[in-house]
Each structure stands twice: as C-alpha cells, then as structure tokens.
Amino acid sequence: TLNVYHSQFAGTNKATAVTWMVGDEIGNIVKELKSKGVAFEHYQMPGLTLEGDLHVGYGMKVAWFKDPDGNILNLVDR
C-alpha cells in the first residue's frame, strides 16, 4: 500500500522520500522514464560511479529523480 496525500511541506525534503526496488529491470525502467521526460539526478557519492543515469557501486544500481513537487524518489535494483 502506498499512501499519497497533500502536504504543505511537499518539496522540502532533502533526502529520498520513496524507493522502488525494481530488480534487474532498472536499466529498462530508467530508459522508459527518460523517454517520457523524466530528468534523473546525478550525485557525487563516495564509492559510486555514474553510468548514464545509474549510480553503480556496492553491488547495486540506483537512479534518483524528483517528482513535480521536488520530492526525491529513487529506483534500486535490489
């Protein structure tokens, strides 16, 4: 269950608000979202390298993006 609600504080979070664990399909999902206009965030993080829009390291792949209100969301391949 995912509960979505209106908040006067939308867009003020500086950390990930929602994570989806998508498994091996992460690359395809990122490509599909990008083709629909989603802009992915790129961060400098120790131990992670950027491969396209995927941050890779520590045995995982992660992609961050923001919703229209500025909340940080991510996909992870676990």
Gaussian input, Z-matrix of N, CA and C with variables (Angstrom, degrees):
# hf/3-21g

backbone

0 1
 N
 C     1     B1
 C     2     B2     1     A1
 N     3     B3     2     A2     1     D1
 C     4     B4     3     A3     2     D2
 C     5     B5     4     A4     3     D3
 N     6     B6     5     A5     4     D4
 C     7     B7     6     A6     5     D5
 C     8     B8     7     A7     6     D6
 N     9     B9     8     A8     7     D7
 C    10    B10     9     A9     8     D8
 C    11    B11    10    A10     9     D9
 N    12    B12    11    A11    10    D10
 C    13    B13    12    A12    11    D11
 C    14    B14    13    A13    12    D12
 N    15    B15    14    A14    13    D13
 C    16    B16    15    A15    14    D14
 C    17    B17    16    A16    15    D15
 N    18    B18    17    A17    16    D16
 C    19    B19    18    A18    17    D17
 C    20    B20    19    A19    18    D18
 N    21    B21    20    A20    19    D19
 C    22    B22    21    A21    20    D20
 C    23    B23    22    A22    21    D21
 N    24    B24    23    A23    22    D22
 C    25    B25    24    A24    23    D23
 C    26    B26    25    A25    24    D24
 N    27    B27    26    A26    25    D25
 C    28    B28    27    A27    26    D26
 C    29    B29    28    A28    27    D27
 N    30    B30    29    A29    28    D28
 C    31    B31    30    A30    29    D29
 C    32    B32    31    A31    30    D30
 N    33    B33    32    A32    31    D31
 C    34    B34    33    A33    32    D32
 C    35    B35    34    A34    33    D33
 N    36    B36    35    A35    34    D34
 C    37    B37    36    A36    35    D35
 C    38    B38    37    A37    36    D36
 N    39    B39    38    A38    37    D37
 C    40    B40    39    A39    38    D38
 C    41    B41    40    A40    39    D39
 N    42    B42    41    A41    40    D40
 C    43    B43    42    A42    41    D41
 C    44    B44    43    A43    42    D42
 N    45    B45    44    A44    43    D43
 C    46    B46    45    A45    44    D44
 C    47    B47    46    A46    45    D45
 N    48    B48    47    A47    46    D46
 C    49    B49    48    A48    47    D47
 C    50    B50    49    A49    48    D48
 N    51    B51    50    A50    49    D49
 C    52    B52    51    A51    50    D50
 C    53    B53    52    A52    51    D51
 N    54    B54    53    A53    52    D52
 C    55    B55    54    A54    53    D53
 C    56    B56    55    A55    54    D54
 N    57    B57    56    A56    55    D55
 C    58    B58    57    A57    56    D56
 C    59    B59    58    A58    57    D57
 N    60    B60    59    A59    58    D58
 C    61    B61    60    A60    59    D59
 C    62    B62    61    A61    60    D60
 N    63    B63    62    A62    61    D61
 C    64    B64    63    A63    62    D62
 C    65    B65    64    A64    63    D63
 N    66    B66    65    A65    64    D64
 C    67    B67    66    A66    65    D65
 C    68    B68    67    A67    66    D66
 N    69    B69    68    A68    67    D67
 C    70    B70    69    A69    68    D68
 C    71    B71    70    A70    69    D69
 N    72    B72    71    A71    70    D70
 C    73    B73    72    A72    71    D71
 C    74    B74    73    A73    72    D72
 N    75    B75    74    A74    73    D73
 C    76    B76    75    A75    74    D74
 C    77    B77    76    A76    75    D75
 N    78    B78    77    A77    76    D76
 C    79    B79    78    A78    77    D77
 C    80    B80    79    A79    78    D78
 N    81    B81    80    A80    79    D79
 C    82    B82    81    A81    80    D80
 C    83    B83    82    A82    81    D81
 N    84    B84    83    A83    82    D82
 C    85    B85    84    A84    83    D83
 C    86    B86    85    A85    84    D84
 N    87    B87    86    A86    85    D85
 C    88    B88    87    A87    86    D86
 C    89    B89    88    A88    87    D87
 N    90    B90    89    A89    88    D88
 C    91    B91    90    A90    89    D89
 C    92    B92    91    A91    90    D90
 N    93    B93    92    A92    91    D91
 C    94    B94    93    A93    92    D92
 C    95    B95    94    A94    93    D93
 N    96    B96    95    A95    94    D94
 C    97    B97    96    A96    95    D95
 C    98    B98    97    A97    96    D96
 N    99    B99    98    A98    97    D97
 C   100   B100    99    A99    98    D98
 C   101   B101   100   A100    99    D99
 N   102   B102   101   A101   100   D100
 C   103   B103   102   A102   101   D101
 C   104   B104   103   A103   102   D102
 N   105   B105   104   A104   103   D103
 C   106   B106   105   A105   104   D104
 C   107   B107   106   A106   105   D105
 N   108   B108   107   A107   106   D106
 C   109   B109   108   A108   107   D107
 C   110   B110   109   A109   108   D108
 N   111   B111   110   A110   109   D109
 C   112   B112   111   A111   110   D110
 C   113   B113   112   A112   111   D111
 N   114   B114   113   A113   112   D112
 C   115   B115   114   A114   113   D113
 C   116   B116   115   A115   114   D114
 N   117   B117   116   A116   115   D115
 C   118   B118   117   A117   116   D116
 C   119   B119   118   A118   117   D117
 N   120   B120   119   A119   118   D118
 C   121   B121   120   A120   119   D119
 C   122   B122   121   A121   120   D120
 N   123   B123   122   A122   121   D121
 C   124   B124   123   A123   122   D122
 C   125   B125   124   A124   123   D123
 N   126   B126   125   A125   124   D124
 C   127   B127   126   A126   125   D125
 C   128   B128   127   A127   126   D126
 N   129   B129   128   A128   127   D127
 C   130   B130   129   A129   128   D128
 C   131   B131   130   A130   129   D129
 N   132   B132   131   A131   130   D130
 C   133   B133   132   A132   131   D131
 C   134   B134   133   A133   132   D132
 N   135   B135   134   A134   133   D133
 C   136   B136   135   A135   134   D134
 C   137   B137   136   A136   135   D135
 N   138   B138   137   A137   136   D136
 C   139   B139   138   A138   137   D137
 C   140   B140   139   A139   138   D138
 N   141   B141   140   A140   139   D139
 C   142   B142   141   A141   140   D140
 C   143   B143   142   A142   141   D141
 N   144   B144   143   A143   142   D142
 C   145   B145   144   A144   143   D143
 C   146   B146   145   A145   144   D144
 N   147   B147   146   A146   145   D145
 C   148   B148   147   A147   146   D146
 C   149   B149   148   A148   147   D147
 N   150   B150   149   A149   148   D148
 C   151   B151   150   A150   149   D149
 C   152   B152   151   A151   150   D150
 N   153   B153   152   A152   151   D151
 C   154   B154   153   A153   152   D152
 C   155   B155   154   A154   153   D153
 N   156   B156   155   A155   154   D154
 C   157   B157   156   A156   155   D155
 C   158   B158   157   A157   156   D156
 N   159   B159   158   A158   157   D157
 C   160   B160   159   A159   158   D158
 C   161   B161   160   A160   159   D159
 N   162   B162   161   A161   160   D160
 C   163   B163   162   A162   161   D161
 C   164   B164   163   A163   162   D162
 N   165   B165   164   A164   163   D163
 C   166   B166   165   A165   164   D164
 C   167   B167   166   A166   165   D165
 N   168   B168   167   A167   166   D166
 C   169   B169   168   A168   167   D167
 C   170   B170   169   A169   168   D168
 N   171   B171   170   A170   169   D169
 C   172   B172   171   A171   170   D170
 C   173   B173   172   A172   171   D171
 N   174   B174   173   A173   172   D172
 C   175   B175   174   A174   173   D173
 C   176   B176   175   A175   174   D174
 N   177   B177   176   A176   175   D175
 C   178   B178   177   A177   176   D176
 C   179   B179   178   A178   177   D177
 N   180   B180   179   A179   178   D178
 C   181   B181   180   A180   179   D179
 C   182   B182   181   A181   180   D180
 N   183   B183   182   A182   181   D181
 C   184   B184   183   A183   182   D182
 C   185   B185   184   A184   183   D183
 N   186   B186   185   A185   184   D184
 C   187   B187   186   A186   185   D185
 C   188   B188   187   A187   186   D186
 N   189   B189   188   A188   187   D187
 C   190   B190   189   A189   188   D188
 C   191   B191   190   A190   189   D189
 N   192   B192   191   A191   190   D190
 C   193   B193   192   A192   191   D191
 C   194   B194   193   A193   192   D192
 N   195   B195   194   A194   193   D193
 C   196   B196   195   A195   194   D194
 C   197   B197   196   A196   195   D195
 N   198   B198   197   A197   196   D196
 C   199   B199   198   A198   197   D197
 C   200   B200   199   A199   198   D198
 N   201   B201   200   A200   199   D199
 C   202   B202   201   A201   200   D200
 C   203   B203   202   A202   201   D201
 N   204   B204   203   A203   202   D202
 C   205   B205   204   A204   203   D203
 C   206   B206   205   A205   204   D204
 N   207   B207   206   A206   205   D205
 C   208   B208   207   A207   206   D206
 C   209   B209   208   A208   207   D207
 N   210   B210   209   A209   208   D208
 C   211   B211   210   A210   209   D209
 C   212   B212   211   A211   210   D210
 N   213   B213   212   A212   211   D211
 C   214   B214   213   A213   212   D212
 C   215   B215   214   A214   213   D213
 N   216   B216   215   A215   214   D214
 C   217   B217   216   A216   215   D215
 C   218   B218   217   A217   216   D216
 N   219   B219   218   A218   217   D217
 C   220   B220   219   A219   218   D218
 C   221   B221   220   A220   219   D219
 N   222   B222   221   A221   220   D220
 C   223   B223   222   A222   221   D221
 C   224   B224   223   A223   222   D222
 N   225   B225   224   A224   223   D223
 C   226   B226   225   A225   224   D224
 C   227   B227   226   A226   225   D225
 N   228   B228   227   A227   226   D226
 C   229   B229   228   A228   227   D227
 C   230   B230   229   A229   228   D228
 N   231   B231   230   A230   229   D229
 C   232   B232   231   A231   230   D230
 C   233   B233   232   A232   231   D231

   B1=1.4455
   B2=1.5173
   B3=1.2970
   B4=1.4567
   B5=1.5158
   B6=1.3181
   B7=1.4551
   B8=1.5208
   B9=1.3193
   B10=1.4603
   B11=1.5211
   B12=1.3228
   B13=1.4612
   B14=1.5170
   B15=1.3273
   B16=1.4613
   B17=1.5290
   B18=1.3234
   B19=1.4616
   B20=1.5226
   B21=1.3101
   B22=1.4606
   B23=1.5206
   B24=1.3345
   B25=1.4590
   B26=1.5270
   B27=1.3193
   B28=1.4643
   B29=1.5233
   B30=1.3277
   B31=1.4578
   B32=1.5081
   B33=1.3329
   B34=1.4676
   B35=1.5182
   B36=1.3217
   B37=1.4550
   B38=1.5309
   B39=1.3074
   B40=1.4646
   B41=1.5238
   B42=1.3254
   B43=1.4585
   B44=1.5285
   B45=1.3179
   B46=1.4549
   B47=1.5193
   B48=1.3194
   B49=1.4644
   B50=1.5279
   B51=1.3348
   B52=1.4630
   B53=1.5210
   B54=1.3320
   B55=1.4617
   B56=1.5239
   B57=1.3321
   B58=1.4574
   B59=1.5179
   B60=1.3327
   B61=1.4582
   B62=1.5259
   B63=1.3381
   B64=1.4622
   B65=1.5246
   B66=1.3177
   B67=1.4538
   B68=1.5174
   B69=1.3235
   B70=1.4658
   B71=1.5249
   B72=1.3064
   B73=1.4636
   B74=1.5235
   B75=1.3347
   B76=1.4646
   B77=1.5303
   B78=1.3186
   B79=1.4650
   B80=1.5196
   B81=1.3316
   B82=1.4674
   B83=1.5240
   B84=1.3229
   B85=1.4647
   B86=1.5251
   B87=1.3301
   B88=1.4680
   B89=1.5300
   B90=1.3234
   B91=1.4730
   B92=1.5270
   B93=1.3309
   B94=1.4653
   B95=1.5292
   B96=1.3310
   B97=1.4669
   B98=1.5275
   B99=1.3435
   B100=1.4670
   B101=1.5294
   B102=1.3370
   B103=1.4698
   B104=1.5251
   B105=1.3340
   B106=1.4657
   B107=1.5236
   B108=1.3432
   B109=1.4588
   B110=1.5115
   B111=1.3286
   B112=1.4665
   B113=1.5236
   B114=1.3289
   B115=1.4703
   B116=1.5231
   B117=1.3085
   B118=1.4564
   B119=1.5201
   B120=1.3141
   B121=1.4598
   B122=1.5266
   B123=1.3162
   B124=1.4652
   B125=1.5161
   B126=1.3282
   B127=1.4616
   B128=1.5226
   B129=1.3185
   B130=1.4645
   B131=1.5241
   B132=1.3304
   B133=1.4580
   B134=1.5181
   B135=1.3351
   B136=1.4626
   B137=1.5292
   B138=1.3212
   B139=1.4557
   B140=1.5204
   B141=1.3337
   B142=1.4591
   B143=1.5226
   B144=1.3211
   B145=1.4581
   B146=1.5237
   B147=1.3072
   B148=1.4566
   B149=1.5212
   B150=1.3247
   B151=1.4640
   B152=1.5187
   B153=1.3270
   B154=1.4630
   B155=1.5167
   B156=1.3146
   B157=1.4582
   B158=1.5246
   B159=1.3292
   B160=1.4619
   B161=1.5197
   B162=1.3193
   B163=1.4570
   B164=1.5250
   B165=1.3265
   B166=1.4555
   B167=1.5171
   B168=1.3226
   B169=1.4551
   B170=1.5160
   B171=1.3156
   B172=1.4663
   B173=1.5292
   B174=1.3393
   B175=1.4574
   B176=1.5124
   B177=1.3249
   B178=1.4641
   B179=1.5202
   B180=1.3281
   B181=1.4623
   B182=1.5224
   B183=1.3400
   B184=1.4644
   B185=1.5264
   B186=1.3245
   B187=1.4653
   B188=1.5228
   B189=1.3446
   B190=1.4601
   B191=1.5160
   B192=1.3182
   B193=1.4607
   B194=1.5225
   B195=1.3276
   B196=1.4665
   B197=1.5219
   B198=1.3272
   B199=1.4636
   B200=1.5301
   B201=1.3232
   B202=1.4720
   B203=1.5296
   B204=1.3430
   B205=1.4643
   B206=1.5235
   B207=1.3511
   B208=1.4540
   B209=1.5116
   B210=1.3428
   B211=1.4625
   B212=1.5197
   B213=1.3202
   B214=1.4602
   B215=1.5274
   B216=1.3297
   B217=1.4606
   B218=1.5186
   B219=1.3419
   B220=1.4563
   B221=1.5092
   B222=1.3196
   B223=1.4567
   B224=1.5148
   B225=1.3230
   B226=1.4614
   B227=1.5246
   B228=1.3235
   B229=1.4651
   B230=1.5232
   B231=1.2762
   B232=1.4737
   B233=1.4960
   A1=109.35
   A2=116.60
   A3=122.92
   A4=107.42
   A5=116.25
   A6=121.98
   A7=108.65
   A8=117.14
   A9=122.45
   A10=107.47
   A11=115.96
   A12=119.28
   A13=110.33
   A14=116.35
   A15=122.59
   A16=108.97
   A17=116.75
   A18=121.24
   A19=109.42
   A20=116.44
   A21=120.23
   A22=111.29
   A23=117.55
   A24=122.25
   A25=112.80
   A26=118.57
   A27=121.75
   A28=110.10
   A29=115.96
   A30=121.21
   A31=115.17
   A32=118.25
   A33=120.19
   A34=112.67
   A35=118.48
   A36=122.11
   A37=110.08
   A38=117.51
   A39=121.92
   A40=111.38
   A41=117.26
   A42=122.56
   A43=108.63
   A44=116.66
   A45=120.98
   A46=110.62
   A47=116.16
   A48=121.41
   A49=111.87
   A50=117.44
   A51=121.98
   A52=108.67
   A53=116.18
   A54=122.38
   A55=109.04
   A56=116.33
   A57=121.22
   A58=107.82
   A59=117.08
   A60=122.83
   A61=106.55
   A62=116.56
   A63=121.18
   A64=114.21
   A65=118.53
   A66=121.09
   A67=113.49
   A68=114.69
   A69=121.73
   A70=114.30
   A71=118.42
   A72=121.83
   A73=113.14
   A74=118.19
   A75=120.75
   A76=112.52
   A77=117.50
   A78=120.33
   A79=112.20
   A80=116.53
   A81=120.87
   A82=111.48
   A83=116.98
   A84=120.75
   A85=110.46
   A86=116.87
   A87=120.61
   A88=110.01
   A89=117.22
   A90=120.41
   A91=111.14
   A92=116.62
   A93=120.09
   A94=111.47
   A95=116.56
   A96=119.76
   A97=111.06
   A98=116.38
   A99=120.31
   A100=110.45
   A101=116.93
   A102=120.30
   A103=111.68
   A104=116.21
   A105=121.31
   A106=112.20
   A107=116.12
   A108=120.23
   A109=116.66
   A110=117.92
   A111=119.64
   A112=108.95
   A113=116.81
   A114=122.65
   A115=108.13
   A116=116.63
   A117=121.23
   A118=111.03
   A119=114.74
   A120=122.72
   A121=108.88
   A122=116.71
   A123=122.09
   A124=108.14
   A125=115.99
   A126=121.69
   A127=110.32
   A128=115.83
   A129=122.38
   A130=106.83
   A131=117.08
   A132=120.39
   A133=109.32
   A134=117.32
   A135=120.55
   A136=111.04
   A137=115.66
   A138=120.93
   A139=114.92
   A140=117.72
   A141=120.64
   A142=109.91
   A143=115.94
   A144=120.94
   A145=107.95
   A146=115.80
   A147=121.12
   A148=109.14
   A149=116.32
   A150=123.14
   A151=106.95
   A152=115.91
   A153=120.08
   A154=108.37
   A155=117.04
   A156=121.48
   A157=112.30
   A158=117.12
   A159=121.37
   A160=111.27
   A161=116.11
   A162=122.27
   A163=106.06
   A164=117.02
   A165=121.61
   A166=109.74
   A167=116.90
   A168=122.31
   A169=110.87
   A170=115.44
   A171=121.50
   A172=111.73
   A173=116.61
   A174=120.96
   A175=114.99
   A176=117.35
   A177=119.38
   A178=111.19
   A179=114.57
   A180=123.11
   A181=107.00
   A182=115.90
   A183=121.39
   A184=109.04
   A185=116.71
   A186=122.25
   A187=108.27
   A188=116.66
   A189=122.46
   A190=110.10
   A191=116.39
   A192=122.69
   A193=108.17
   A194=116.01
   A195=120.04
   A196=110.40
   A197=115.20
   A198=119.63
   A199=108.52
   A200=118.53
   A201=120.22
   A202=114.53
   A203=117.62
   A204=120.93
   A205=112.76
   A206=117.42
   A207=120.92
   A208=115.08
   A209=117.96
   A210=120.45
   A211=109.46
   A212=117.02
   A213=121.68
   A214=109.34
   A215=115.27
   A216=123.04
   A217=107.79
   A218=117.19
   A219=117.02
   A220=112.91
   A221=112.92
   A222=123.36
   A223=106.58
   A224=117.13
   A225=121.12
   A226=107.98
   A227=115.88
   A228=119.76
   A229=113.95
   A230=119.37
   A231=120.72
   A232=111.51
   D1=133.74
   D2=175.78
   D3=-119.57
   D4=120.45
   D5=-179.83
   D6=-99.44
   D7=116.66
   D8=178.17
   D9=-112.90
   D10=131.06
   D11=-177.64
   D12=-145.74
   D13=156.62
   D14=178.12
   D15=-72.20
   D16=137.03
   D17=178.91
   D18=-140.82
   D19=138.02
   D20=175.56
   D21=-68.48
   D22=-12.37
   D23=-178.72
   D24=-100.03
   D25=8.73
   D26=-179.96
   D27=-55.47
   D28=137.12
   D29=177.43
   D30=83.72
   D31=3.26
   D32=-178.50
   D33=-99.79
   D34=-6.03
   D35=-179.17
   D36=-76.25
   D37=134.80
   D38=178.74
   D39=-104.09
   D40=7.62
   D41=179.08
   D42=-125.47
   D43=170.74
   D44=-179.87
   D45=-63.01
   D46=127.84
   D47=-179.50
   D48=-92.46
   D49=-33.74
   D50=-178.81
   D51=-143.11
   D52=138.71
   D53=175.70
   D54=-123.76
   D55=132.74
   D56=172.84
   D57=-109.24
   D58=127.63
   D59=176.33
   D60=-93.00
   D61=108.10
   D62=-169.58
   D63=-112.23
   D64=-1.33
   D65=177.62
   D66=67.91
   D67=-150.50
   D68=-174.05
   D69=-67.35
   D70=-10.69
   D71=-179.04
   D72=-82.00
   D73=3.64
   D74=-173.75
   D75=-55.19
   D76=-43.70
   D77=-179.18
   D78=-61.26
   D79=-44.84
   D80=179.23
   D81=-66.64
   D82=-39.11
   D83=179.65
   D84=-65.39
   D85=-43.02
   D86=178.56
   D87=-61.52
   D88=-44.65
   D89=178.83
   D90=-60.61
   D91=-43.53
   D92=-179.32
   D93=-65.11
   D94=-44.74
   D95=178.84
   D96=-63.00
   D97=-41.66
   D98=179.69
   D99=-62.83
   D100=-38.47
   D101=179.35
   D102=-66.01
   D103=-19.43
   D104=178.36
   D105=-97.74
   D106=8.92
   D107=173.96
   D108=98.57
   D109=4.54
   D110=178.10
   D111=-72.45
   D112=129.56
   D113=176.86
   D114=-97.99
   D115=126.82
   D116=-178.55
   D117=-92.95
   D118=145.54
   D119=179.50
   D120=-84.04
   D121=145.04
   D122=176.27
   D123=-123.47
   D124=123.66
   D125=-176.86
   D126=-120.26
   D127=149.46
   D128=171.80
   D129=-90.55
   D130=110.29
   D131=-178.05
   D132=-133.84
   D133=131.98
   D134=179.16
   D135=-56.40
   D136=133.09
   D137=176.64
   D138=85.81
   D139=-5.39
   D140=178.92
   D141=-116.67
   D142=137.90
   D143=174.47
   D144=-112.49
   D145=153.01
   D146=-178.71
   D147=-97.19
   D148=122.81
   D149=175.77
   D150=-121.16
   D151=94.90
   D152=-172.53
   D153=69.40
   D154=-119.29
   D155=177.39
   D156=-102.12
   D157=4.16
   D158=-179.58
   D159=-100.03
   D160=132.24
   D161=170.88
   D162=-90.23
   D163=126.08
   D164=-173.55
   D165=-122.23
   D166=131.95
   D167=176.32
   D168=163.62
   D169=164.13
   D170=179.19
   D171=56.04
   D172=31.34
   D173=178.29
   D174=73.50
   D175=20.40
   D176=-179.73
   D177=-143.40
   D178=165.70
   D179=173.70
   D180=-125.05
   D181=136.01
   D182=-177.04
   D183=-137.17
   D184=142.29
   D185=173.74
   D186=-130.98
   D187=129.33
   D188=179.42
   D189=-109.30
   D190=144.52
   D191=174.65
   D192=-152.92
   D193=169.84
   D194=-179.13
   D195=-115.95
   D196=147.19
   D197=173.21
   D198=-81.29
   D199=174.24
   D200=-177.49
   D201=-59.23
   D202=-21.02
   D203=178.61
   D204=-91.21
   D205=0.18
   D206=178.52
   D207=91.08
   D208=3.74
   D209=176.53
   D210=-71.39
   D211=139.73
   D212=-178.68
   D213=-86.15
   D214=127.52
   D215=179.77
   D216=-122.78
   D217=156.73
   D218=175.20
   D219=-148.25
   D220=161.05
   D221=174.32
   D222=-116.37
   D223=139.76
   D224=176.73
   D225=-134.44
   D226=147.58
   D227=-174.86
   D228=-83.62
   D229=11.12
   D230=179.90
   D231=-92.83

